[in-house]
Structure formats: C-alpha cells, structure tokens
Amino acid sequence: MLELLSAAVTVGDADPQHGALLEDRVRIARGEQQIFGTQLTQGADGTLIPYPVANPDEVEALRAAWGFQPLETYIKQVAAGVR
C-alpha cells in the first residue's frame, strides 16, 4: 500500500500528509525510526511522545515543508482528542 500511496503523492493524486503518515506507520511497524514524527506512544510519565525520529534536529523543518503543524502542537491536539 505504501508504494501505491507514494506513487499517488508523486503525481499529485493523494495528499502528501497521508503519504507521510503511512511512511511513519510502516517504519515503526518494521522497528525503524520514523521520519515525520506522526506516530506517538505513551511515555513513562503517561504523556504522549513521538516514537524515535531518524533526524530529530530536522523534523520540525521537514514537518513544515510537508504542511504539518509543529510537533508540540500535534501532540497536544492528539492528547486532547482533537483532529
């Protein structure tokens, strides 16, 4: 499915954010680090945190380039149940 969605994003037939979300989800399922920080887990203190990100120093710029809100805002909205 990831290949099909990636191809659709490339030709403009799918939302790039959907491709990014699936890319991160597949990477986490494979035991790899995510790219965009879209996949969250519960930290030791019970708060939501992102699964490990491959390039944490670059994730905010990458999220902005792909139209995502800042990671902190995203985490707060998911925690509050807002979409």
Order of alpha helices (4+ residues) and beta strands (2+ residues): alpha-alpha-beta-beta-alpha-alpha
